[in-house]
Amino acid sequence: MNTAEDKYTFELSDKVKREKVTFKNRYGIEITGDLYTPKNIGNQKLAALVVSGPFGAVKEQSSGLYANELASRGFVSLAFDPSFTGESGGKVRNVASPDIFTEDFSAAVDYIGLLPTVDRNRIGVVGICGLGGMAITAASSDSRIKAVATASMYDMSRSISRSYKDGYTREQRQKVIDYISQQRWADAEKGSYAIGLHEVPFDENGNLIKGERVLPETLPANSNPVVAAFFDYYRTPRGFHPRSINSTTAWTATTPMSFFSFPMMTNVDMISPRPIMLIAGENAHSRYYSEDVYKQAREPKELVIVPGANHVDLYDKKDKIPFGKLETFFNEHLK
């Protein structure tokens, strides 16, 4: 009998078979993923894609949808839950790390590259939203990744440590650092980990706003359009999943600390001469992240702006996600 936790937010393609797999990263954490393989492939070795994201989502949501669709187009595809989230291991739950999440991509490359159905010299990665930044960071230091594509990419180090469009003042950044630092005392004294918002906002009086949910239980009237878009995906039947942090709860309150310490886009130029494709919605609040990385990256690079799309549209709206461009990109560069 299936339970709510077994549900997927999309239909499995009749051209694809799916199986649950596990593998370990170099920190010994067991990662759980879904492997999507095209049917009737015979003895041929195929190109492979590793997929994860968005930040706070699980493999039964957007990343699985991408892996399923790309497998139907001929790629062996692996959607995985990052460490500490979903069905993956890690004793502390709902904690994020720019280092470990980046490592998870390379661990997934380890796993998929050893499959008999995969040509290990033809592996690419796809990152969605916040895991898009980790996918880029992984590609900058792991040359086994031959091509990288992102959709609605977020640089989580920049987002968490500087806020939207680098909106934190230096004083506000210091207040967040002080809050996280003091929270560590509270966690140490209690022997447990409080949860909180990964990007800490301020009210009109300059006070920190703390919370225990990424998204509210119900959407208030006249909500910010960005919050409303996220709510429409994570908190409704469209994209809700009980293991998704964004659907049900929040990250550990001290999660922002490592993102203040470790900028993620330092070595983007090292991806070249391997290609990068950045896909963003025309109306996405996050569009500037992709545009800034595009400016920073060396050739070959491609920036795809999807007309009329917002950030969340690229999570699951197949009429807007440019799967044809992704297929062409990876076919061209994973020869």
N, C-alpha and C positions, 0 to 999 in steps of 0.2 A: 504493500500500500504506500503510495507516495505521500509525503508530507509537504508542508509549506516550504521547508528548507530544501526540498528536492526540485522546486520549480525553477524554470528558466523563463526569462522575460521575452523569449523569441522562440520560433518554431525551428526545429532541426531540419536542415535541407535533406531531401530524399536522395541527394547525390553524395551524402557524407555520412560517415560513421563516427561516433563519439565514444571515447572511453576515459575514465578517470585514471590519472597517473600521479605518481609522487616522485620527488627527487630531492636531494639535499644541496643547499648552497654551501659556500666554503666556510661558513660559520657553524655548520652542522644543523641548521634549521631545516626541517622537512617542509618542502613546498608542494602544494597540491594544485594540480591543473587538470584541464580537460583537453585531450588530444583529439583534434578533428582531422580525419584522413579521407581524401577522396576515395570513393568506391571504385573497384575494378581497375586498380592501377597496375596489376601484373607485377613484373619484376623490376620495373623502372625505378630509378632513384629520383626523387622530386626535390624542388626547392622548398624551403621551409620558412615559416614565419612564427615569431614569438610575439605574443600580444598581451598587454595588460593595461589596466586603467578603467575608469577614472580613479582619482585619489579618493579613497573611501568607498569604492565600489567593489563588487566581487565578480568572479568569472561567469556567473549566471546572468550578468547584466551586459553592459556594452561590449566588453572585451570578448565575451563569448559570441555575441552577435557578429562582430568583425571576423573572428576566427572561423565561424561557421560559413560566412559568406565567402571568405577568401579560400577556404578549403573547397567550396563548391566550384571555384574557378581554377582549381588544380594545385593548390599549395597545401602541404602538410602544415597544420597550424596548431599552436599550443596557446591556450588562454590560461593564465594562472592567477592565483591569489597571492599577493605579496606577503612576506613574513608578517606574523602577528595579526593577520586579518583573515576573514573567511574561514576556509578549511585548512589553511596552512598553519604550521607550527609556530612556536615561540610562546614561552610561558606567560609573559605579560601580553595582554590583548590590547588591540586598538592603539598601538604605538607606531609611529612612522619614523623612518630614518632615511635621509638622502643617500647614505652609504649603503645600507643593507638593501634598500629597495633597488638601487642600481645594481648591486651584486646579484639580486634575484634574476635580473635579465640575463646576466652571464651564466648563471646556474641553469637557466632554462635552455640556453644555447648548448651547454654541456650535454644536457639530457637529449635534446632533439637531434643534435649532431651525431649521436651514437645509434640512432634508430636505423635499421636496415633499409627503410623506405626513403631515407633522406640523404641527399648529397651534401656533406658537411661543408663544402666550399660554396654553397648557395643558400646562406641563411641571412634573413633580414629580421628587423624588429619593427613593431608598430606600437606606439604608446599613445594613449588617449588621456586628455586633460592632464592632471598632475603627474601621472606616470609617463606622459610624453616627455617631460623634462628628464626623468630618470632614463628613458630610452636613449635620448640624445647623449646624456652623460655616460651611459654604458658604451655607446658606440665610440665615444671619444677616447676610451681606454681599452677597448676590446676589438681588435682588428679582425676577429672572426666574423663580426657583424659586417656584412658586405653592403648593406643599404638600410637606411632608417627613415621611417615615415611617422608623422604625428598628426593627430586630429584634435582641434581645440586645445592646443598645448598650453600648459601652465608651467612656469618656472616656480616651483614651490618654495625654494629658498628665498627668492625675491618676493614672492607673494606674502610669505609668513613674516619675513624680517623687515619688509618695507611697506606692506599693505598695497592696496589697489592703486596702480599707477604711481607707485612710490610715494604714497600719500602721508606716511608717518613723518612727523617731525623728529629731529634727533631726541627731543625730550620725550616724545611718545615711545620711541624705540627703547629708551632707557627705562621707562615705566613698565613696558612689557617684560624686559629682561629682569627687572626687580621682582615683578609678580611671579615669573617662572622660578626664579631663584628661591624666593620664599616658599613657593609651593613645594619645592623639593624638601625643605625642612618638614612641612606638614606631612608629606608622603612618608618620609623616613620615620617620623614619630608614630604614625599610624600603622606602618608596615603594609600599606596598600596604596594604590594609585588612583587619585582623583581624576575625573574626566573634565574636559573643558574644550573651548573653541581653539582650533589650530591657528586661525588668524584672528587675533583679539581686537575687537573694535572699541571705539571710544564713543561715549555719549556727548551730547551738546555742551556739557559742562567739563569735558576733558577727563571724565572718569572711565576706567576700564569697564567694559561690559563682559561679565562672565556668564557662561551658560553650560548646560549639560546635554544639549542637543545641537547638532549641526543645523537642523531645520526644525521649525515649530511643529507641534502636533496638528494644528490647524493653521491655515493661511489667513493672516489678518487682512482686513480690507485695506485697499490702497498700499499693498506691499510693494517693495522695491521690485521692479521687473526681473532683475537677475535672480533674486530669491524666489520669485514666483515661478520662474523657468526651472530652477532646480527642484522646487517642490513638486511641480507637475511631473517630473520624472521619478524622483526617489520616493515620494510619499503617496503616490497614486498607483493603481494597478498597472499602469504603463511600465514602470520600472522598479517598483518596490521589491525588495528582497530582504528577508529577516536577518540574513548575515551581513548585510551592507551597513557599514558604519553610518553613511549618510542617510539611510532609510530609518535607522532606529536609535542612534545614540550619538556619541562624539568621540574624539580622540582622547588619549591621556592628556591631562592639562599641561604637562611638561614637554609634550611633543615639540613645541616650537624651538626648544633650546638648540638642538643640533642643526636646525635650518638657519639659525642666526650664525652658527659657527662655520658652516660649510657651503659656500656658493657653488652652484652646480654647473654653470655654463662657462667656466674658466677656460676650458680646453676645446671648445666647439670647433676651432680651426683645425684640430687634429683629425677630424673625421675625413676631410679631404685627403685623397682623391675619391674616397667613397661618397656616394650621393646621399643627399638629404632632401626629403619632401615635407613641407609644412602646410597643413590644411587648416584653414580657419574660416568661420562664418563671417560674411560681410557685416552682420550686425552684432557679432559676438563681443561682449565686454572684454574678453581675453585676447582679442585679435592682436593687440600690440605686442604680446609675448612672441608670437610667431614672426611678426614683422621685425622685431628687434633681433631675434636669433638669425633670421634670414640675412640681415645686414652683417651680422658678425661672422656667419659661416662663409667658407670658401667654396668655390665651384668644385663639382657640379651641385647645384642647389635649385630648388623649385618652390615657389610660394603659390599656393592655390587658394584663392578666395572664393567661397561658395556664395553665390548671389542669394540674398534674402534669408540666409541662415543665421541663427543665433548660436551661442556656445553649445547649448544642450541639444539642439537639433542634430548635431553630429554624433550624438551618443547612439541614436537608434533610428532616425528617420532615413530609411533606405532610398527614398526619392531625392534626398539631399546629399547624403554621403557619396562622394565621388568614387565608388568602388571600381568603376572602369579605369579611372586614372591610377588608382592604386595597383590594379592588375597590370596595367601597361608599365608602370614604374618598376615594379618588381620583376616582371618578365624581361625587361630591358637590362636591368642591372644585376640580376641573379642568373646569368647565363652559364 
